[in-house]
């Protein structure tokens, strides 16, 4: 079968300690999964189930490459997150079976055009332009785990120009990783290659071109890159 044009290659992520790379299928994201962040955004941590949105697979930026400041915003915010990489999928995945679907974990940044998100919320519109833009998902190499071992706790932090902006513990998450997989699989058939950004702690704030961002999660990994002008 002839194609109209040659498609772009599937985005892939390095895997720590391996020559093989992780091919990305979809990127799912969880909004408002740390109590302090929910409060700083004006919400109630226990009022609603998880909020899901998505980014395109080619939004990832790997190998600590520089990230371009996006157009159409004057208020770009950083959000450091634990990212779950799935090696298996399915529908209606039980909480106790979810760990068996996990290939590994990574550190990710969910960049957000906050001004566009605020406008979308006010007008009841989708978040696509605020969340799913080019280079909106810088990502560390994936740290594979044995038997779906879950990081129940561990420091998660982000610095901008060596100033700590976000700092919390993974145990502060409202919805655990198995609970997120369970709930997400009610709406989508999850597949190997899916990435799930699991939410960010308090401290999100604006960054500008020229800023140096460093983010880390204990026993998972780190990202370290520069934000540059177009």
N, C-alpha and C positions, 0 to 999 in steps of 0.2 A: 504494500500500500504506500503510495507516494504521499508525502506531506507537503503542504503549501510552503512551509519554511522549516528550517531546522530548529527544534525547540531548545530552550536553554537547559543546561544540565541541572539535575536535581541538586538542590543545596545540601551540603554535607558538613558535619561537625567532627573535628578530631576526637579521638578516644584516647584517654591517658593510657600509656603503656602498650599501645597496639598500633599496628600499621593500618588496620582497617578503619574506615570512617563510618560515621552514623548518618544515613540518609534521612532527611527531614521530610515528613509527609504533611503534617499540619502543625500549627502553633495555636494552642488554646491558652487562655489567660483567666485567672481568677481575680476579681476585684474585691477589695475591702475584706482581707482575710487576717488582719492583725487589729486587735481591739483599739490600740492607740491611733492607728491610721484611720480607722472608721470614724473615731471621735474627731480627729483633726479635719476630716472632710464633712463633719456635721451629721453623721449617722449614728445609729444604735447598733453596737456590735452583735447583738443576739436577736435582732428584730427579723432579719430576712435570711433565706438560704443563700448560697454562694451566687455571685454575679459573674457570668461568663461572657467573654468576648474573644476575638481572635485577631491574629496577625498573619500576613502571608508568609509562607515558608522562606521566601527569599529576603525577608526583612532582617535575617540574622547577619551579624558581623562577627567574624572569628579571628583568631590569631592576634588579638589585641590591635587590630588595624584601626587607624583613625576613623572617627565617625563625623560625617558632615552635619552641621547644624541645618535642620530642615527648613524649607520655605514655609510661608503662610502662617508663621507664629512669632509672637514676641514673648512667649512664656513657656519654654520647654522645661519639663520637670524630669528628674531622675527617679527611678523606683527599682531598688535592688531586690532580687527575688531568687528563691530556690526554684530550680527548673528540674522537672521530672522527665526523663527520656524513656519512652515505652518500647519494650522489645516484643510485646504481645498486645493484643487488643481484644475487642469484643463489645457486646451490648449487655447492659444490666449486670455489670461486674460486681459481685458481692464484695463487701468491705474486707472480709478475711481472705479473699482471693486476689485482691488488688496488688499486694506486694509481688506476686508471681509474674505480673505484667511489666515490672520495672526493670529496665536495663541498667540505668544509672542516673546520676544527678549532675547538675552543672550550676554555675552562677550566671544569672542573666540580669540584664537591665531592661526594664520596660520603660522606654522613653514615651512621654505623653505631651502632646501639644495641649497644655492645660486650658488655654484660652478657647480653643476650639471645642474641647470637651465640655467646658462650662456652658458655652453657647448651645451645644447639642442637648445637654441636660435641660436647659431652660426651655428649649423649643420641642422637647420630646423626640429628638432625632437620634439616629444611630451614632456610634462612637468611631466609625471607621476612619474618618479623616484625622481624628485625634489620636488614634492608637495604631493604625495599620499602615503607617507610611514607610518609605524606604529607610533602611538602616535603623529601624526603631527597636531592634532586639539584639544588642551586643551579647555575646555568649562565650563562656569559657569552654575549654575542652570538657568532654563528658567523662565523669569518674564512674567507671562501671562498679556494680555492687554484686555480691554473691547472695543468692537466695532472696533477692528483693529487700535486703537489710535497709531499714528505714532510719534516717537520722532524726531521732526523737527530740534531740536538743543540740545546741551548738550556736556559737555567735554568728550573726549575720550583720554586716556593716558596710557602709559606703562612705568614702572620703572624696571631697572635692578640693583640689589644691592643698592636700594634706590636712584639711579640716574635716572632722567627723560630722557628717550630716545625718546619717541613719545608723542606729545601733540597737539590736534587740537579740532575742534568742528564738530559735525555731520552735521552741515549746510554747511560744506566745501565739502561734497560729490558732485561729478559731476553728477552722476545718482542717483535719489532718490529711495527709497525702492519700491514704486509702479512702477516706470519706469523699475527697475531691474526685478521685477516679470513679468511685461508685456513682456519685451524682452526675458527673459529666457523661458517663456511659448510658444514662437514661435518655439523653438527648441526641447523642451521636454514637455511631459505631466506631469506637476507637481502634487504631491500627498501629502496628509496629512502625516506628518512625515519628510518631506524634511527640511533640514537646508540650509540657504543661507548665506555665509560669504560675506559681502558687500564691502570689500576693506579696505585698510589701509592707514593712513596718512604718511607723511614724517617722517624720523628718523629711518628707519629700519637699523639694524646693527647686527653684529655677537655676539653670546653668546657661552659660554663654560660650560662644566660640572662643577658644583659647584655654578653656578649663581642662584640667587633668583629673580624670576620674579613676578611682581605685575601689574595687568592691571585692569582698571575700566572704566565704562561708566556711566555718570551721570544718575540717575533714572533707570538704567538697572541692574547693578550688578558689580561683580568683580571676578577675579581669582588671586590666590596667591599660587605659587608652586616653587619647587626646580628642577633644571635641574641636573641630576646625570649621572655618567658614567655607561656604560653597566655592 
